[in-house]
Amino acid sequence: MAKVVLEGWREGIKAVSFVKLQNEILGIGLKESKANFDNLLDDIQITLEIDNENLAQYFLKEADKIGVICRFIK
């Protein structure tokens, strides 16, 4: 199991893109995805546990593209 820690965000992050990314790649529900976005904006770190390491790496790469500051933990 891999973990991705969402630590913060960069200027220009878009709520819809972030919520959609979580929903489509990780299967996280819309309500939880939106809550994660709100927490991120409030400077609350979020740790996502992902069963597949390759999927975690892919999510990390895509999240970085849309302005999420995140890191991978094995």
KAKA-V598745 format. One record per helix or strand. SS is the DSSP state (2 for helix, 1 for strand). FROM is the first residue (numbers start at 0). LEN is the number of residues. Records with the same first field share a line. If there is no record, write none. Layout:
SS->FROM-LEN + FROM-LEN
This chain:
1->1-8 + 45-5 + 67-6
2->14-12 + 29-12 + 52-13
